[in-house]
Amino acid sequence: MIDLRSDTVTKPTEGMLQAMFSAPVGDDVFGEDPTINQLEQMVADMFGMEAGIFCPSGTMTNQIAIKLHTQPGDEVICEQFSHIYQYEGGGIAYNSGCSVRLLIGDRGRLTADQVEEAINPDDVHKPHTSLVSLENTCNRGGGSCYDWKEMEAIKEICLRHGLSYHIDGARLFNAIVAKQENPLKYGAMFDTISICLSKGLGTPVGSVLIGSKAHIKKARRIRKVFGGGMRQAGYLAAAGIYALEHNVERLNEDHTHAQILAAALAEKDFVSEVLPVETNIIIAQINGRYTASELVKKMKEEGVMVMHISTNQIRLVLHLGISIESVNNIIKVISDL
Ligand SMILES: *Cc1c(COP(=O)(O)O)cnc(C)c1O
């Protein structure tokens, strides 16, 4: 089976497993796990931020960030398809007691003008707007990347209105590699950044939230309350260190593979549109001989697993488990459909 349902399906490679086996560990709730401490500092340093905190999931790092930047009754500005709203179980309301101002973006991306219009005036009737959260790359936008200028313009507005600025960077390294950006610039712009190690970077578990020392100190308390304080989790952090040393630049391969597959899909009569492919995600509109779910079933029979994300859209995600040989096999399957 070739599994393109998500880049979370990757399994640790031999080298990663070796790194995990040989990791020195300790009780991280006491701050004594050297491997976790190393990973947290490593991610913070990559982005030029002060500190980091290792968490079991990207949902937790995002939810901790939202809690950090808000008070109950506040409002969070984000895009309608953003992970923090669509796929975190209502956590913004549940964990932080906040309402959400959902904006309709362009493949998941907001503009500075939209953000500015969505900020509530200082009026007792209105919830207090306190946080803007972006997502880069945008998952439901088909792996789309923000334009640097737009993120900068949104930052200006956050500064002018005293809003915190968080980025859900579950796949931030895909954007950084694709657009040849400097991570230090992200660190200088955002108050907090959430990075997933278990997506394209290929670890079994883990995300890191980075920010100022004060924010991360507070984040440790919130993580404990959320039940995310872990003990000898250095075995997992070691996978993260390995991933950051070995699996960042190679994301380019996934992006190339995505381009190749998108071109093959675009030729099929039942594909009415393929969203522009900027990184490792392909979203194709299905219209004609198959419904999206029929196509998923048919491809599975041929040994290729993809996901339908709506009645007429399928999603394919490239990752380090997919070699160029696999890509060629997938193309064969697609051409026979
Ligand atoms: C996967 C993902 C997350 C985090 O998901 P977890 O499964 O909780 O690690 C957050 N944001 C985006 C955009 C994602 O794709």
The ligand as an SDF file (V2000), in Angstrom:
LIG
                    3D

 15 15  0  0  0  0  0  0  0  0999 V2000
   -1.6820   18.4250   11.8840 C   0  0  0  0  0  0  0  0  0  0  0  0
   -1.9200   19.8390   12.1200 C   0  0  0  0  0  0  0  0  0  0  0  0
   -1.9040   20.3690   13.4080 C   0  0  0  0  0  0  0  0  0  0  0  0
   -1.6790   19.5500   14.6620 C   0  0  0  0  0  0  0  0  0  0  0  0
   -2.2820   18.3430   14.6620 O   0  0  0  0  0  0  0  0  0  0  0  0
   -1.9850   17.2180   15.7600 P   0  0  0  0  0  0  0  0  0  0  0  0
   -2.5630   16.0200   15.1140 O   0  0  0  0  0  0  0  0  0  0  0  0
   -2.6870   17.6290   16.9880 O   0  0  0  0  0  0  0  0  0  0  0  0
   -0.5110   17.1440   15.9600 O   0  0  0  0  0  0  0  0  0  0  0  0
   -2.0920   21.7210   13.5630 C   0  0  0  0  0  0  0  0  0  0  0  0
   -2.2750   22.5150   12.4940 N   0  0  0  0  0  0  0  0  0  0  0  0
   -2.2840   22.0500   11.2360 C   0  0  0  0  0  0  0  0  0  0  0  0
   -2.4490   22.9870   10.1060 C   0  0  0  0  0  0  0  0  0  0  0  0
   -2.1180   20.6920   11.0050 C   0  0  0  0  0  0  0  0  0  0  0  0
   -2.1260   20.2370    9.7470 O   0  0  0  0  0  0  0  0  0  0  0  0
  1  2  1  0
  2  3  1  0
  2 14  2  0
  3  4  1  0
  3 10  2  0
  4  5  1  0
  5  6  1  0
  6  7  2  0
  6  8  1  0
  6  9  1  0
 10 11  1  0
 11 12  2  0
 12 13  1  0
 12 14  1  0
 14 15  1  0
M  END
$$$$
